[in-house]
Amino acid sequence: MRHFALTLTPEGHVALPVEARDALGIAPGERLSLVVDDDGRATLQKPDALHHLRTIARRARGKARPAAASDDPIGDYLLAEDERTKSGR
């Protein structure tokens, strides 16, 4: 386990040292997930690809058009899978 010192700016920003970015395998512009447990411990994680696809599907569902033929078969599949997993089928 490696530890990195971070500083919170007055604007609420945190800069990650290059060593931490390398350890996470991230580049500028990538999203991270901050998980805080009940004891106040925080963990910074790089979300997996499945989490990213679920986020895309949730956003797409919010902007969903009426059920009609779509020109986005991958998006349609992701939405259908998201609905299927929620319904437990």
N, CA, C and O atoms as a GROMACS GRO file, in nm:
protein
  356
    1MET      N    1   0.085  -0.116   0.000
    1MET     CA    2   0.000   0.000   0.000
    1MET      C    3   0.089   0.123   0.000
    1MET      O    4   0.189   0.129   0.071
    2ARG      N    5   0.051   0.221  -0.082
    2ARG     CA    6   0.128   0.344  -0.089
    2ARG      C    7   0.042   0.459  -0.041
    2ARG      O    8  -0.080   0.458  -0.061
    3HIS      N    9   0.103   0.559   0.021
    3HIS     CA   10   0.033   0.676   0.072
    3HIS      C   11   0.084   0.800   0.000
    3HIS      O   12   0.203   0.812  -0.028
    4PHE      N   13  -0.008   0.892  -0.029
    4PHE     CA   14   0.027   1.015  -0.097
    4PHE      C   15  -0.032   1.133  -0.020
    4PHE      O   16  -0.147   1.126   0.022
    5ALA      N   17   0.045   1.239  -0.001
    5ALA     CA   18  -0.004   1.359   0.067
    5ALA      C   19  -0.075   1.447  -0.036
    5ALA      O   20  -0.021   1.474  -0.143
    6LEU      N   21  -0.196   1.492   0.000
    6LEU     CA   22  -0.274   1.580  -0.087
    6LEU      C   23  -0.307   1.707  -0.011
    6LEU      O   24  -0.315   1.707   0.112
    7THR      N   25  -0.326   1.816  -0.084
    7THR     CA   26  -0.363   1.943  -0.023
    7THR      C   27  -0.492   1.992  -0.085
    7THR      O   28  -0.507   1.995  -0.207
    8LEU      N   29  -0.587   2.030   0.000
    8LEU     CA   30  -0.715   2.085  -0.046
    8LEU      C   31  -0.701   2.236  -0.060
    8LEU      O   32  -0.662   2.304   0.035
    9THR      N   33  -0.732   2.288  -0.179
    9THR     CA   34  -0.724   2.433  -0.201
    9THR      C   35  -0.848   2.501  -0.146
    9THR      O   36  -0.947   2.433  -0.117
   10PRO      N   37  -0.846   2.633  -0.129
   10PRO     CA   38  -0.965   2.705  -0.083
   10PRO      C   39  -1.087   2.684  -0.174
   10PRO      O   40  -1.200   2.695  -0.128
   11GLU      N   41  -1.063   2.653  -0.301
   11GLU     CA   42  -1.172   2.629  -0.395
   11GLU      C   43  -1.226   2.486  -0.385
   11GLU      O   44  -1.323   2.452  -0.452
   12GLY      N   45  -1.164   2.402  -0.301
   12GLY     CA   46  -1.208   2.264  -0.285
   12GLY      C   47  -1.143   2.168  -0.383
   12GLY      O   48  -1.189   2.055  -0.397
   13HIS      N   49  -1.038   2.209  -0.450
   13HIS     CA   50  -0.968   2.123  -0.546
   13HIS      C   51  -0.855   2.047  -0.478
   13HIS      O   52  -0.795   2.095  -0.381
   14VAL      N   53  -0.827   1.930  -0.530
   14VAL     CA   54  -0.716   1.850  -0.483
   14VAL      C   55  -0.631   1.812  -0.604
   14VAL      O   56  -0.683   1.764  -0.704
   15ALA      N   57  -0.501   1.834  -0.594
   15ALA     CA   58  -0.410   1.793  -0.701
   15ALA      C   59  -0.350   1.658  -0.664
   15ALA      O   60  -0.301   1.639  -0.552
   16LEU      N   61  -0.354   1.564  -0.758
   16LEU     CA   62  -0.294   1.432  -0.735
   16LEU      C   63  -0.150   1.434  -0.786
   16LEU      O   64  -0.126   1.472  -0.900
   17PRO      N   65  -0.056   1.392  -0.703
   17PRO     CA   66   0.083   1.384  -0.750
   17PRO      C   67   0.095   1.287  -0.867
   17PRO      O   68   0.016   1.194  -0.880
   18VAL      N   69   0.193   1.309  -0.950
   18VAL     CA   70   0.212   1.224  -1.067
   18VAL      C   71   0.226   1.077  -1.028
   18VAL      O   72   0.180   0.989  -1.100
   19GLU      N   73   0.289   1.051  -0.914
   19GLU     CA   74   0.305   0.913  -0.870
   19GLU      C   75   0.168   0.848  -0.841
   19GLU      O   76   0.148   0.730  -0.871
   20ALA      N   77   0.076   0.925  -0.784
   20ALA     CA   78  -0.059   0.874  -0.756
   20ALA      C   79  -0.136   0.851  -0.886
   20ALA      O   80  -0.204   0.750  -0.900
   21ARG      N   81  -0.124   0.944  -0.982
   21ARG     CA   82  -0.191   0.927  -1.113
   21ARG      C   83  -0.137   0.804  -1.184
   21ARG      O   84  -0.213   0.728  -1.244
   22ASP      N   85  -0.007   0.785  -1.176
   22ASP     CA   86   0.053   0.666  -1.239
   22ASP      C   87   0.005   0.538  -1.172
   22ASP      O   88  -0.023   0.439  -1.239
   23ALA      N   89  -0.003   0.539  -1.039
   23ALA     CA   90  -0.047   0.420  -0.966
   23ALA      C   91  -0.192   0.384  -1.000
   23ALA      O   92  -0.226   0.266  -1.006
   24LEU      N   93  -0.276   0.486  -1.024
   24LEU     CA   94  -0.416   0.462  -1.061
   24LEU      C   95  -0.432   0.437  -1.211
   24LEU      O   96  -0.535   0.385  -1.256
   25GLY      N   97  -0.331   0.474  -1.288
   25GLY     CA   98  -0.340   0.458  -1.433
   25GLY      C   99  -0.439   0.555  -1.494
   25GLY      O  100  -0.516   0.518  -1.583
   26ILE      N  101  -0.439   0.680  -1.447
   26ILE     CA  102  -0.535   0.780  -1.496
   26ILE      C  103  -0.464   0.894  -1.566
   26ILE      O  104  -0.345   0.918  -1.546
   27ALA      N  105  -0.541   0.964  -1.648
   27ALA     CA  106  -0.492   1.079  -1.722
   27ALA      C  107  -0.586   1.197  -1.695
   27ALA      O  108  -0.698   1.176  -1.648
   28PRO      N  109  -0.542   1.318  -1.723
   28PRO     CA  110  -0.630   1.434  -1.704
   28PRO      C  111  -0.765   1.415  -1.775
   28PRO      O  112  -0.771   1.366  -1.888
   29GLY      N  113  -0.871   1.455  -1.707
   29GLY     CA  114  -1.005   1.444  -1.765
   29GLY      C  115  -1.079   1.317  -1.727
   29GLY      O  116  -1.200   1.310  -1.747
   30GLU      N  117  -1.010   1.218  -1.673
   30GLU     CA  118  -1.077   1.094  -1.633
   30GLU      C  119  -1.151   1.114  -1.503
   30GLU      O  120  -1.111   1.194  -1.419
   31ARG      N  121  -1.260   1.040  -1.486
   31ARG     CA  122  -1.340   1.048  -1.364
   31ARG      C  123  -1.287   0.950  -1.260
   31ARG      O  124  -1.236   0.843  -1.292
   32LEU      N  125  -1.301   0.990  -1.134
   32LEU     CA  126  -1.264   0.906  -1.022
   32LEU      C  127  -1.383   0.897  -0.928
   32LEU      O  128  -1.474   0.979  -0.933
   33SER      N  129  -1.381   0.798  -0.843
   33SER     CA  130  -1.487   0.779  -0.744
   33SER      C  131  -1.426   0.792  -0.605
   33SER      O  132  -1.327   0.726  -0.574
   34LEU      N  133  -1.485   0.877  -0.522
   34LEU     CA  134  -1.441   0.894  -0.384
   34LEU      C  135  -1.543   0.824  -0.295
   34LEU      O  136  -1.661   0.862  -0.295
   35VAL      N  137  -1.499   0.724  -0.221
   35VAL     CA  138  -1.586   0.647  -0.132
   35VAL      C  139  -1.547   0.680   0.011
   35VAL      O  140  -1.431   0.665   0.050
   36VAL      N  141  -1.645   0.724   0.090
   36VAL     CA  142  -1.621   0.758   0.230
   36VAL      C  143  -1.702   0.661   0.315
   36VAL      O  144  -1.824   0.652   0.301
   37ASP      N  145  -1.635   0.587   0.404
   37ASP     CA  146  -1.707   0.491   0.488
   37ASP      C  147  -1.761   0.560   0.613
   37ASP      O  148  -1.738   0.679   0.634
   38ASP      N  149  -1.832   0.486   0.695
   38ASP     CA  150  -1.896   0.541   0.814
   38ASP      C  151  -1.797   0.594   0.917
   38ASP      O  152  -1.834   0.676   1.002
   39ASP      N  153  -1.673   0.548   0.911
   39ASP     CA  154  -1.570   0.595   1.004
   39ASP      C  155  -1.496   0.717   0.952
   39ASP      O  156  -1.402   0.765   1.016
   40GLY      N  157  -1.536   0.768   0.835
   40GLY     CA  158  -1.472   0.886   0.779
   40GLY      C  159  -1.349   0.858   0.696
   40GLY      O  160  -1.278   0.951   0.658
   41ARG      N  161  -1.322   0.731   0.668
   41ARG     CA  162  -1.207   0.696   0.583
   41ARG      C  163  -1.249   0.710   0.437
   41ARG      O  164  -1.358   0.667   0.397
   42ALA      N  165  -1.162   0.771   0.358
   42ALA     CA  166  -1.192   0.794   0.217
   42ALA      C  167  -1.102   0.708   0.130
   42ALA      O  168  -0.984   0.689   0.159
   43THR      N  169  -1.160   0.657   0.023
   43THR     CA  170  -1.086   0.578  -0.075
   43THR      C  171  -1.112   0.638  -0.212
   43THR      O  172  -1.228   0.657  -0.250
   44LEU      N  173  -1.008   0.666  -0.286
   44LEU     CA  174  -1.018   0.718  -0.421
   44LEU      C  175  -1.000   0.602  -0.517
   44LEU      O  176  -0.900   0.530  -0.510
   45GLN      N  177  -1.097   0.583  -0.607
   45GLN     CA  178  -1.092   0.468  -0.697
   45GLN      C  179  -1.116   0.511  -0.841
   45GLN      O  180  -1.182   0.611  -0.868
   46LYS      N  181  -1.062   0.433  -0.930
   46LYS     CA  182  -1.091   0.450  -1.071
   46LYS      C  183  -1.207   0.357  -1.102
   46LYS      O  184  -1.193   0.235  -1.093
   47PRO      N  185  -1.324   0.412  -1.140
   47PRO     CA  186  -1.439   0.325  -1.168
   47PRO      C  187  -1.407   0.228  -1.281
   47PRO      O  188  -1.332   0.261  -1.373
   48ASP      N  189  -1.466   0.109  -1.274
   48ASP     CA  190  -1.444   0.012  -1.380
   48ASP      C  191  -1.530   0.045  -1.502
   48ASP      O  192  -1.618   0.131  -1.494
   49ALA      N  193  -1.505  -0.022  -1.612
   49ALA     CA  194  -1.576   0.006  -1.737
   49ALA      C  195  -1.726  -0.021  -1.723
   49ALA      O  196  -1.806   0.051  -1.783
   50LEU      N  197  -1.764  -0.122  -1.646
   50LEU     CA  198  -1.906  -0.154  -1.630
   50LEU      C  199  -1.978  -0.038  -1.560
   50LEU      O  200  -2.091  -0.005  -1.597
   51HIS      N  201  -1.915   0.021  -1.461
   51HIS     CA  202  -1.974   0.137  -1.393
   51HIS      C  203  -1.996   0.249  -1.494
   51HIS      O  204  -2.100   0.315  -1.493
   52HIS      N  205  -1.899   0.271  -1.581
   52HIS     CA  206  -1.909   0.376  -1.682
   52HIS      C  207  -2.026   0.349  -1.777
   52HIS      O  208  -2.101   0.441  -1.810
   53LEU      N  209  -2.042   0.224  -1.820
   53LEU     CA  210  -2.153   0.190  -1.910
   53LEU      C  211  -2.288   0.207  -1.841
   53LEU      O  212  -2.384   0.252  -1.904
   54ARG      N  213  -2.297   0.171  -1.713
   54ARG     CA  214  -2.422   0.190  -1.640
   54ARG      C  215  -2.457   0.338  -1.630
   54ARG      O  216  -2.574   0.375  -1.642
   55THR      N  217  -2.357   0.422  -1.607
   55THR     CA  218  -2.381   0.567  -1.600
   55THR      C  219  -2.434   0.618  -1.732
   55THR      O  220  -2.527   0.698  -1.734
   56ILE      N  221  -2.376   0.573  -1.842
   56ILE     CA  222  -2.422   0.614  -1.975
   56ILE      C  223  -2.567   0.570  -1.996
   56ILE      O  224  -2.650   0.646  -2.045
   57ALA      N  225  -2.598   0.446  -1.958
   57ALA     CA  226  -2.734   0.394  -1.976
   57ALA      C  227  -2.834   0.473  -1.893
   57ALA      O  228  -2.943   0.504  -1.941
   58ARG      N  229  -2.799   0.508  -1.768
   58ARG     CA  230  -2.890   0.586  -1.683
   58ARG      C  231  -2.917   0.722  -1.743
   58ARG      O  232  -3.031   0.769  -1.745
   59ARG      N  233  -2.813   0.787  -1.793
   59ARG     CA  234  -2.832   0.918  -1.855
   59ARG      C  235  -2.917   0.907  -1.980
   59ARG      O  236  -3.004   0.990  -2.005
   60ALA      N  237  -2.892   0.804  -2.059
   60ALA     CA  238  -2.968   0.784  -2.183
   60ALA      C  239  -3.115   0.757  -2.151
   60ALA      O  240  -3.204   0.803  -2.223
   61ARG      N  241  -3.140   0.681  -2.045
   61ARG     CA  242  -3.278   0.650  -2.008
   61ARG      C  243  -3.352   0.778  -1.972
   61ARG      O  244  -3.471   0.792  -2.003
   62GLY      N  245  -3.285   0.870  -1.908
   62GLY     CA  246  -3.347   0.997  -1.872
   62GLY      C  247  -3.382   1.081  -1.992
   62GLY      O  248  -3.472   1.165  -1.986
   63LYS      N  249  -3.312   1.061  -2.101
   63LYS     CA  250  -3.337   1.135  -2.225
   63LYS      C  251  -3.404   1.047  -2.330
   63LYS      O  252  -3.406   1.081  -2.448
   64ALA      N  253  -3.459   0.935  -2.286
   64ALA     CA  254  -3.513   0.836  -2.381
   64ALA      C  255  -3.623   0.894  -2.467
   64ALA      O  256  -3.708   0.970  -2.421
   65ARG      N  257  -3.619   0.856  -2.593
   65ARG     CA  258  -3.724   0.892  -2.687
   65ARG      C  259  -3.834   0.788  -2.678
   65ARG      O  260  -3.814   0.682  -2.620
   66PRO      N  261  -3.949   0.816  -2.736
   66PRO     CA  262  -4.054   0.714  -2.739
   66PRO      C  263  -4.003   0.587  -2.804
   66PRO      O  264  -3.916   0.590  -2.891
   67ALA      N  265  -4.059   0.473  -2.760
   67ALA     CA  266  -4.016   0.343  -2.814
   67ALA      C  267  -4.039   0.339  -2.964
   67ALA      O  268  -4.152   0.322  -3.010
   68ALA      N  269  -3.935   0.355  -3.039
   68ALA     CA  270  -3.941   0.352  -3.186
   68ALA      C  271  -3.808   0.298  -3.234
   68ALA      O  272  -3.714   0.279  -3.157
   69ALA      N  273  -3.801   0.273  -3.362
   69ALA     CA  274  -3.676   0.224  -3.420
   69ALA      C  275  -3.566   0.326  -3.392
   69ALA      O  276  -3.584   0.446  -3.415
   70SER      N  277  -3.453   0.278  -3.343
   70SER     CA  278  -3.343   0.366  -3.308
   70SER      C  279  -3.227   0.345  -3.403
   70SER      O  280  -3.211   0.239  -3.463
   71ASP      N  281  -3.147   0.450  -3.416
   71ASP     CA  282  -3.026   0.439  -3.498
   71ASP      C  283  -2.904   0.409  -3.411
   71ASP      O  284  -2.791   0.421  -3.457
   72ASP      N  285  -2.928   0.370  -3.285
   72ASP     CA  286  -2.821   0.340  -3.190
   72ASP      C  287  -2.843   0.203  -3.127
   72ASP      O  288  -2.892   0.194  -3.014
   73PRO      N  289  -2.810   0.094  -3.198
   73PRO     CA  290  -2.837  -0.039  -3.143
   73PRO      C  291  -2.760  -0.069  -3.015
   73PRO      O  292  -2.810  -0.143  -2.930
   74ILE      N  293  -2.640  -0.016  -2.999
   74ILE     CA  294  -2.564  -0.041  -2.877
   74ILE      C  295  -2.632   0.028  -2.759
   74ILE      O  296  -2.645  -0.031  -2.652
   75GLY      N  297  -2.674   0.152  -2.778
   75GLY     CA  298  -2.745   0.224  -2.673
   75GLY      C  299  -2.875   0.153  -2.637
   75GLY      O  300  -2.909   0.143  -2.519
   76ASP      N  301  -2.946   0.104  -2.738
   76ASP     CA  302  -3.070   0.029  -2.713
   76ASP      C  303  -3.042  -0.096  -2.630
   76ASP      O  304  -3.116  -0.128  -2.538
   77TYR      N  305  -2.935  -0.166  -2.665
   77TYR     CA  306  -2.899  -0.287  -2.591
   77TYR      C  307  -2.865  -0.254  -2.446
   77TYR      O  308  -2.910  -0.323  -2.355
   78LEU      N  309  -2.784  -0.149  -2.425
   78LEU     CA  310  -2.747  -0.111  -2.288
   78LEU      C  311  -2.869  -0.073  -2.205
   78LEU      O  312  -2.878  -0.110  -2.088
   79LEU      N  313  -2.963   0.000  -2.266
   79LEU     CA  314  -3.085   0.036  -2.193
   79LEU      C  315  -3.167  -0.088  -2.159
   79LEU      O  316  -3.218  -0.099  -2.047
   80ALA      N  317  -3.179  -0.180  -2.254
   80ALA     CA  318  -3.255  -0.302  -2.229
   80ALA      C  319  -3.189  -0.385  -2.120
   80ALA      O  320  -3.258  -0.440  -2.034
   81GLU      N  321  -3.057  -0.396  -2.120
   81GLU     CA  322  -2.986  -0.471  -2.017
   81GLU      C  323  -3.002  -0.405  -1.881
   81GLU      O  324  -3.019  -0.473  -1.780
   82ASP      N  325  -2.997  -0.273  -1.877
   82ASP     CA  326  -3.015  -0.202  -1.752
   82ASP      C  327  -3.155  -0.229  -1.695
   82ASP      O  328  -3.169  -0.256  -1.576
   83GLU      N  329  -3.257  -0.223  -1.779
   83GLU     CA  330  -3.393  -0.253  -1.735
   83GLU      C  331  -3.406  -0.399  -1.692
   83GLU      O  332  -3.472  -0.428  -1.593
   84ARG      N  333  -3.343  -0.490  -1.767
   84ARG     CA  334  -3.352  -0.632  -1.736
   84ARG      C  335  -3.290  -0.661  -1.600
   84ARG      O  336  -3.346  -0.738  -1.521
   85THR      N  337  -3.174  -0.601  -1.571
   85THR     CA  338  -3.108  -0.628  -1.443
   85THR      C  339  -3.184  -0.567  -1.327
   85THR      O  340  -3.181  -0.620  -1.216
   86LYS      N  341  -3.253  -0.457  -1.350
   86LYS     CA  342  -3.333  -0.396  -1.244
   86LYS      C  343  -3.456  -0.478  -1.213
   86LYS      O  344  -3.500  -0.485  -1.098
   87SER      N  345  -3.513  -0.540  -1.315
   87SER     CA  346  -3.635  -0.618  -1.294
   87SER      C  347  -3.605  -0.758  -1.241
   87SER      O  348  -3.696  -0.829  -1.200
   88GLY      N  349  -3.477  -0.799  -1.240
   88GLY     CA  350  -3.437  -0.927  -1.185
   88GLY      C  351  -3.462  -1.044  -1.277
   88GLY      O  352  -3.458  -1.159  -1.233
   89ARG      N  353  -3.488  -1.018  -1.403
   89ARG     CA  354  -3.510  -1.127  -1.499
   89ARG      C  355  -3.381  -1.180  -1.554
   89ARG      O  356  -3.381  -1.273  -1.636
   0.00000   0.00000   0.00000
